[in-house]
Amino acid sequence: MSTASTTTEPRLTAEQYAELADSGRLDELVRGRIVPVPPPNRLHGKICAKLARILGNYIENHDLGHIMINDAGVITQRDPDTVRGPDLAFYSYAKLPKNAILSNYGPEVPDLIVEVRSPSERWPMILAKAAEYLAAGVSVVVILDDERRTANVISADGSTRMLAANDELAIPEILGDFRVLIRQFFE
């Protein structure tokens, strides 16, 4: 009589994931498992750079908080742990003090997440990720879609706004009097 043993790879914590050597590939930790993420294209990178410049300049000029890009990890779930890499995360100084140590992943949750939809991302997948951010305590998630030249603004209170290219993005509860036309992210 033989008994088959099944082996499953152990689930990682966010802390273990942070200590892994860089594999050279993009990935995220999802429920304790490393999941590959397709590399973005150049257009995605251009939109992210413009987004970081527009928001970053405003936030720095108004001394509001920290902007993080390039998939800086955000813990969205514990036990099993999930670490997502948003295109842009904004932490107000109220959530993450000005002189905070920014190594590894912290328990702080961003006020605002912005994702730039990649051509390989399907809407159900990106909306599920937005819901995950909101469930973790993020106040607002913005999804920029170059294909449609739109922004979906999803708030923790359940409200959703679809903004067209000539509409203004404003999030006064987080960014005060900041306003920008959606099309500026895509020009």
N, C-alpha and C positions, 0 to 999 in steps of 0.2 A: 504494500500500500504506500503510495507516494503522496506526500502533501506538497502542494504548490505554495510557495511563499510569494507573496506580492510585496514588492518594495515600492515605496513612494518616496520621492525626494522630499526632504523636510522643508517646511515653510520657513521663509526668512522673516525676520522682524525688520522694521525700518532701519534700525541701528545696524544690523548685519548687512543689509543692502547698501548702506552708506559706506561701509568699510570695504566693499568689494573692489577689486582692481578694475580699472576702466577696460572694458572689452573692445572698445572701439566701435561698438554698435549702439544704437539708440534703444533704450528699453525703459519700462516702468515696472514697478512692483505692484501686482494686483492680487489681493487676497493671499499674500505670502509667496507668490510665484512670479518669476521674472518673465515678462511678456515683451517680445520684440515690438518696436514701433517703427513703421516705415520712415525712412529719412525724408525730410521735406524737400521740395524743389526750390529753385532760385526765387521764383515769384513769392512763395511763402516767406522766404527769408527777407525779401525786400519789404513786404507788408509788415512783418514783425519789426524790422529796423525802423520803419516809418512810425509805427505804433509806439515803439519805445522812445523815439525822439520826441514825438508830439506830446505824449503823456508825461514822459520823463522830464522834459523842459518845464512843463507847467508845475509838476509836483516839486521839482527842485526849486524853482523860482518862488513858490509859495511855502516851501519848507513843510510839506505835509507828511512825508514818510519815505519808505523804501520802495523802489521799483526793482523787480527781479525778472530777468528773461533767461533764455537759453535753457529751458526745462529745469530751472531751480526747483528742487523737490518740495512738494506739499503733501503732508500726510493727510489723507482723507478718511482713513479708517484704521482701526486698531483691532487686533486679535480676530482674524488674521489681518496683518497690516497691508495697506495700500499706499503707495507713494506715486503721485502723478507729477508730470512735468509740464505745467502750463506754459503757453507761449509768453505770457506776461502775468505777473502777480504784483499787486500793490498792497503793502502793509502800512497802515497809518502808524504814526509814532505812538498812538494810544494802544495799539496792539503789539507793536514791536519797537521798543524804545530806540531813540536815535543812535545811541552808543552800544546797542546790543551786539553780541558776538554772533556772527552769521555763519559759522561753520556747521556742517551736517544739517540735519532736518530738525526743526524745532517744533514745539507743540502749538505755536501760534498759527492761526488761520488767517489768510489774507482777507482784506476787505473786498477786493475786486480781483477777478480773474478774467483775462481776455484770451480767447482761443481763436486762432486763425484756421478756418476749415481747410484742410488739405484735400486735394482731389480724391485721394483714396479713402477719406472718411465719409461714411454714410451718416445721414441725419440721425437715425436711431442711436448710433454709437456715440456721436458727439453730444446729443441731448442727454443720454444716460450719464456721460461724464459730467455734464453741467449739473445734473441732479445730484451727483455724488459730491461735487464741490459745495453745493448749497446745503446738503445734509451735514456736511462737515462744519458748517458755520460761515461760509463765505456769504457776503451780503448780496453781491451782484455778479453775474457771469455774463460777459458779452461774447458773442460768437460772430466774428467777421467772416463773410462769405464773398470772396472775390468773384466767383462765377456769377453771382446774382447782384453783386455790389450792394450788399445789405449788411445790416447788423441786427442780430437778435439780442435783446437785452432781457435777461431773466433775473428776477429778483427773488429774494428769500421769502417775501410775502406772497409769492405765487403769481405775481403779475408778470406779463410778458409783453414786450413791445417789439414790433418789426419796424426797423428804420430803413428807408430807401436812401439812395446815394445823396440826394439833396436835403435830407433830414439832418438835424443836429443831434449829436450824442451829448447828453448832459446827464450827470449823475450827481445832483446837488448834495444829496445826503452823504456822499463820500468825497466828492471833488469840488465842492463849493460852486463857484461861478464858471468852472471849466465848460467850454462848449467847442465842438468841432464838427464840421460837416463830414458825414460818413465817407463821401467820395475822396476826401483828402488822404485817407489811409490807402487808397488804391491808385492814386495818381503817380 
